[in-house]
Amino acid sequence: MSVYTPRRAARVLLVDASDRVLLFAGTDPGRPGHAYWFTPGGGLNPGESPAEGAARELAEETGLRLAPAELGARVWSETIEFPFDGVWYRQEQEFFLFRVPAWEVDTAGFDEIERASVSGHRWWSAAELVATAERYYPPDLPERLTRALAGSAPC
């Protein structure tokens, strides 16, 4: 049995008018060369609800400021295990979907770890994610995104 650090997190599928999702390009400082794309979001502060954390993270990472209630209901939740910077995490995370006509990403709110590990961002369609050889998380993001955009019930 592996020893892990428990973590609660909230993530956001920020989707533009062309149904493209915003993803950040990152690397794991503990695994040089392990590059990947991921959604905005992150760990919850003590006492913070998933919607509060998702709204805070979205503001910090993209500059988009929303009230937690504007995020609506979660579109899915999952528990994952992963290493980052030499620590093994077991993370319970909830995903929210928020649509914008367009958004100019402002990363001025990045913390030190984000500034060191995030190299850029891009808007991706589900078809582009399916076609790319690049790594992204969660690995079933194209299917999840398609279901969320179709308004399927949370899973």
C-alpha positions as CSV (number, residue, x, y, z in Angstrom):
1,M,0.0,0.0,0.0
2,S,1.4,3.4,-0.9
3,V,1.4,6.3,1.5
4,Y,-0.4,9.3,0.1
5,T,-1.3,12.8,1.0
6,P,-5.1,13.3,1.0
7,R,-6.2,16.4,-0.9
8,R,-9.6,18.0,-1.8
9,A,-9.7,20.0,-5.1
10,A,-12.0,21.7,-7.4
11,R,-11.5,22.3,-11.2
12,V,-13.2,24.3,-13.9
13,L,-14.0,23.5,-17.5
14,L,-13.8,27.0,-18.8
15,V,-15.4,26.8,-22.2
16,D,-15.6,29.5,-24.9
17,A,-18.2,30.2,-27.6
18,S,-16.5,27.7,-29.9
19,D,-16.9,24.9,-27.3
20,R,-13.2,24.9,-26.6
21,V,-11.9,24.2,-23.1
22,L,-9.0,26.2,-21.5
23,L,-6.1,24.0,-20.5
24,F,-2.7,25.0,-19.0
25,A,0.6,23.4,-20.1
26,G,2.5,22.2,-17.1
27,T,5.4,20.0,-16.0
28,D,6.0,18.1,-12.8
29,P,9.1,19.5,-11.0
30,G,9.8,16.1,-9.6
31,R,9.6,14.4,-13.0
32,P,11.6,16.4,-15.6
33,G,10.1,15.8,-19.0
34,H,6.7,14.8,-17.7
35,A,4.7,17.5,-19.6
36,Y,0.9,17.7,-19.6
37,W,-2.2,19.9,-20.1
38,F,-4.7,20.4,-17.3
39,T,-7.8,22.4,-16.4
40,P,-7.8,25.5,-14.1
41,G,-8.3,24.6,-10.5
42,G,-6.5,23.2,-7.5
43,G,-6.6,22.4,-3.8
44,L,-9.2,23.6,-1.5
45,N,-8.4,25.7,1.5
46,P,-9.6,24.5,5.0
47,G,-13.3,25.1,5.3
48,E,-13.7,26.0,1.6
49,S,-16.5,24.5,-0.4
50,P,-15.7,23.0,-3.9
51,A,-17.6,25.9,-5.5
52,E,-15.7,28.5,-3.4
53,G,-12.4,26.9,-4.2
54,A,-13.2,26.6,-7.9
55,A,-14.1,30.3,-8.1
56,R,-11.0,31.3,-6.2
57,E,-8.7,29.2,-8.3
58,L,-10.3,30.5,-11.5
59,A,-9.7,34.1,-10.4
60,E,-6.1,33.3,-9.4
61,E,-5.2,31.4,-12.6
62,T,-7.2,33.1,-15.3
63,G,-8.3,36.5,-13.9
64,L,-12.0,35.6,-14.3
65,R,-13.8,36.5,-11.1
66,L,-17.1,34.8,-10.4
67,A,-19.3,34.3,-7.4
68,P,-19.2,30.6,-6.4
69,A,-23.0,30.3,-7.1
70,E,-22.4,31.3,-10.7
71,L,-20.6,28.0,-11.3
72,G,-23.8,26.0,-10.8
73,A,-23.8,22.3,-10.0
74,R,-20.7,20.2,-10.5
75,V,-20.6,18.2,-13.7
76,W,-18.6,15.4,-12.3
77,S,-16.4,14.3,-9.4
78,E,-13.7,11.7,-9.1
79,T,-10.9,10.5,-6.9
80,I,-7.5,10.2,-8.4
81,E,-4.0,9.3,-7.2
82,F,-0.9,11.0,-8.7
83,P,2.6,12.2,-7.9
84,F,3.6,15.8,-8.0
85,D,7.0,17.2,-7.0
86,G,7.9,14.0,-5.2
87,V,4.7,13.8,-3.2
88,W,2.0,11.1,-3.8
89,Y,-1.5,12.6,-3.6
90,R,-5.0,11.0,-3.3
91,Q,-7.2,13.7,-4.5
92,E,-11.0,14.0,-4.3
93,Q,-12.0,16.6,-7.0
94,E,-15.1,18.1,-8.4
95,F,-15.4,19.7,-11.8
96,F,-17.6,22.7,-12.7
97,L,-18.5,24.0,-16.2
98,F,-18.6,27.7,-17.0
99,R,-19.1,29.2,-20.4
100,V,-17.6,32.5,-21.6
101,P,-18.0,34.1,-25.0
102,A,-14.2,34.5,-25.0
103,W,-11.6,35.2,-22.3
104,E,-8.2,36.8,-22.3
105,V,-6.4,34.7,-19.7
106,D,-4.5,36.7,-17.0
107,T,-2.1,34.5,-15.0
108,A,-0.9,37.4,-12.7
109,G,-2.5,35.5,-9.8
110,F,-0.3,32.4,-10.2
111,D,1.5,31.3,-7.0
112,E,5.2,30.4,-7.0
113,I,4.6,26.7,-7.9
114,E,2.4,27.6,-10.8
115,R,4.9,30.2,-12.1
116,A,7.6,27.5,-12.0
117,S,5.6,24.6,-13.5
118,V,3.1,26.2,-15.9
119,S,4.5,27.3,-19.3
120,G,1.4,28.4,-21.2
121,H,-2.3,27.9,-22.0
122,R,-4.4,27.1,-24.9
123,W,-8.1,26.6,-25.8
124,W,-8.8,23.0,-27.0
125,S,-11.8,21.4,-28.7
126,A,-12.8,17.9,-27.8
127,A,-11.7,16.7,-31.3
128,E,-8.3,18.3,-30.9
129,L,-7.8,16.5,-27.6
130,V,-8.8,13.2,-29.2
131,A,-6.3,13.8,-32.1
132,T,-3.3,15.0,-30.1
133,A,-0.4,12.8,-28.9
134,E,0.1,15.3,-26.0
135,R,-0.7,14.2,-22.5
136,Y,-3.7,15.8,-20.7
137,Y,-5.5,15.2,-17.4
138,P,-8.0,13.8,-16.8
139,P,-7.3,11.3,-19.5
140,D,-11.0,10.9,-20.4
141,L,-11.4,14.7,-20.8
142,P,-12.8,14.7,-24.3
143,E,-15.6,12.3,-23.4
144,R,-16.3,14.2,-20.1
145,L,-16.3,17.6,-21.9
146,T,-18.6,16.3,-24.6
147,R,-21.1,15.0,-22.0
148,A,-20.9,18.2,-20.0
149,L,-21.5,20.4,-23.0
150,A,-24.5,18.2,-24.0
151,G,-25.9,18.9,-20.6
152,S,-25.8,15.3,-19.4
153,A,-26.5,14.6,-15.8
154,P,-23.5,14.9,-13.4
155,C,-21.5,11.7,-13.1
